[in-house]
Amino acid sequence: MAAIGSSPADGRRSLSYAGFALIVVVYLAIIQGVGLLLQHAVLGDAHDFHTTRHVIVGMWIPLGLALLFTYAIVGWLGWWRPVLHDDRPVRPWVAVVPIVFVVGILLAIDYSGLGAKGFGYVLALVVGTQLVGWGEEGMFRGLGVTVLRDHGLREGQVALWSSVVFGAVHLSNAFGHGVQAIPQAIMVSLAGYFFYLIRRRTRGNVANSVIHGFFDFSLLSGTAVAADQDLYPGALAAILVYPVLAVVLLVRRHRIEPEPGTTASALA
C-alpha cells in the first residue's frame, strides 16, 4: 500500500494519485460489473429503466454498492471533513450556477409522464438518481478534489483535472453504449466543473450531490423512461443549462476566485 500513507499534519491518511486511480477503478468495476451481471442474470438484457423493478435492480443495487464503497473509503482515510466541507469560497455571484440548475430541473421534469407511472416508480427513480449524485460527487468532487488539493495543485488546476477525470471515467459507458460515450464524456467534464463550483459556493458536498441527482432525474423523466416517447420537449431546458452556464462563466471567469484579502465571512 505504498500509495497510501499517514499525514502527520492533521492525523488523516494521505492518498497518492495511483491510490486514487485504483479506488476509481474499483468504483467503476462495481458499477459496470454488478450492473452488467444483473442486466444479464435478472433483467433479461434490458437496457432501460421503464419499470420500478428495472430501476431498483439496475440502479439501486450497483449504485448503492458503489456509494457504500465510496464513503467507506472516506471513513477509512479519515477524510470526512475535507470531503463534506469546502473551505475555498468563491464570490457570491457564483450562486447563479445552482440557481440555473434548479430552474432547468424544474422545467425539464416530465410531470405528466411520471404521474402516469405512479408514486412507487417516481420514488424508485428519485432514490436511484440520488445514488448517482451522492456517489459521483463523493468520489470526484469529494475524494478527487481533496487528493488534488493535498498534492498542492492550484485551485484552477483542481477544477480542471477533477472535471477531466470525471469525464474520462464516463468513457467506460462505451461498453454498453458504444462511441456515443465519447461526446457524453465531454459534456460530463463540463458538468463536473459546474458541480465543483456548486460545491465551493455552498461550502460543502451536499448541494452539488442533491442537484446532481435531481438533474439526472429530470433527464431520465423525459427520455422514454417515464413518457415512453423519444424525447420529452421539456428536456431542452436541462440541455440549455450547459450553454447558458458556459457563456456566463466564460465571461466572468476572472471574477470567480475571491479578491486578495477578502475574508470567508464576507463571501458567505
Number of C-alpha atoms within 10 A of each C-alpha: 6 8 13 15 13 12 12 9 8 8 11 16 16 20 23 16 14 12 16 19 15 13 17 20 12 16 23 19 15 20 19 19 14 17 19 19 14 20 18 12 10 14 16 9 12 13 14 13 19 17 15 18 15 21 22 18 18 25 22 23 19 25 29 20 16 25 25 14 18 24 20 12 16 21 12 11 18 16 20 16 12 18 24 18 17 18 14 14 23 23 18 14 12 22 15 15 20 22 13 17 25 18 13 23 25 16 16 24 26 23 18 11 18 18 13 12 17 12 12 11 22 20 11 19 30 18 20 25 24 24 26 25 26 26 25 23 31 23 26 23 31 29 28 25 25 20 23 21 15 13 13 10 14 10 14 9 14 22 21 16 19 24 25 18 18 26 23 17 15 18 19 17 17 14 11 12 12 11 12 12 19 18 13 16 22 18 13 20 23 20 20 27 21 23 26 24 22 26 27 22 27 21 18 23 23 19 20 27 24 17 21 27 24 25 23 20 24 25 24 23 26 25 17 17 22 26 21 13 11 10 16 21 12 20 21 15 20 22 14 14 18 17 11 12 19 18 11 13 17 9 10 12 11 9 13 16 14 17 10 6 6 10 11 13 7 10 13 12
